[in-house]
Amino acid sequence: MNPYRIVISGGGTGGHIFPAISIANTFKERYSDAEILFVGANDRMEMERVPAAGYKIVGLSVSGFNRSNKLKNISIVWKLFKSLSKAKKLLREFKPDAVIGVGGYASGPTLWAATFLGIPTLIQEQNSYAGITNKLLGKRVSKICVAYEGMERFFPSQNIILTGNPIRKDLEVALDVKEDAMAYFNLSLLKKTVLIIGGSLGARSINNGILKGLQQLFDNDIQVIWQTGKFYYESIKQQVAQIDTKGLLWYGDFISRMDYAYVAADLVVSRAGASSISELCVLKKPAILVPSPNVAEDHQTKNALAIVDKDAAMMIADKDVEALLVETIIDLLQDTEKLHAFSEHIGLLAKPRSAESIVDEIEKIIKK
């Protein structure tokens, strides 16, 4: 039997790329001789992150529609048609057994080309509110793996499988190394710790809220692990240099040991991207969710509400962050009972071994 050949398409953010790589890694664990090709969008994050994970990637010249300047969409539509043509040619040459779309600009033309050519296809929909492209493709693909209940309003119910979102393998195994984690960040085992993550690029509102109340956190003996994002690091570095951190702060543009960061944290402040929420669920971490207002169809608010409605986290609107964030962190870290309840409730929403479940479904659509 010839080795399996799989195409995985999508990206744009870590929230799309990490699950894609997790699916690829899990497939390779099961079929070591499998050939896996990624298809991404030129000039997007996946063109660096995927090769760094050891996989080949091909780029399409595709981008999202411009909602503020409609004239720019003429060139975007032209790029989309070119990308569809390139995707068809690529799939005819590579001859994949299945094509998986994880969301992001490249996912649409690649999946459409695959369905046109009759190749088995699977969508991995990470959010609680499906985007326009996935809603359109949902009627054409073989299977849709989802992370939330109630997705029948977007997709044909007979094709939906509730698998959850894959998370990075190292996060699932590093739950009992608190001493190592605190030593890594040079922080104390005896103090309460808050982890601040605003996505791989950073979040202006969260960063401003933390900067504004950093001294207040230190005055309450709260330790801070802070991923600033690369866009904000230099500015924050200059401002932090003027503060007496009392040995209670670790900060950087990127946290390479997220397993340690989660283990160290008693509370997490995070955007409400699907991957971040899945990590919080599996690791049972109490959280304050701050949905990004800069995403399609406000899907992060919908992701956050799906958790908040189960009394499993707290949400602060982006516009209120600077005024409310630090005070909310202090109040929550002092409320041991609420922290415990959040931890218990968010853990109930976890879907561990999600990547394995998705690979099971890929196997089924290939064999069918």
Salt bridges, closest charged atoms under 4 A:
GLU35 OE2 - ARG5 NH1 2.96
GLU93 OE2 - LYS89 NZ 2.91
ASP219 OD1 - LYS246 NZ 3.18
ASP221 OD2 - LYS191 NZ 3.10
ASP259 OD2 - ARG257 NH2 2.66
ASP266 OD1 - LYS178 NZ 3.68
GLU279 OE2 - ARG168 NH2 2.89
GLU297 OE1 - LYS135 NZ 3.73
ASP311 OD2 - HIS345 ND1 3.65
ASP318 OD1 - ARG271 NH1 2.77
ASP320 OD2 - LYS319 NZ 3.43
GLU356 OE2 - LYS169 NZ 3.52
GLU356 OE2 - ARG353 NH1 3.86
ASP360 OD1 - ARG30 NH1 2.68
GLU361 OE2 - LYS364 NZ 3.17
GLU363 OE1 - ARG30 NH1 3.24
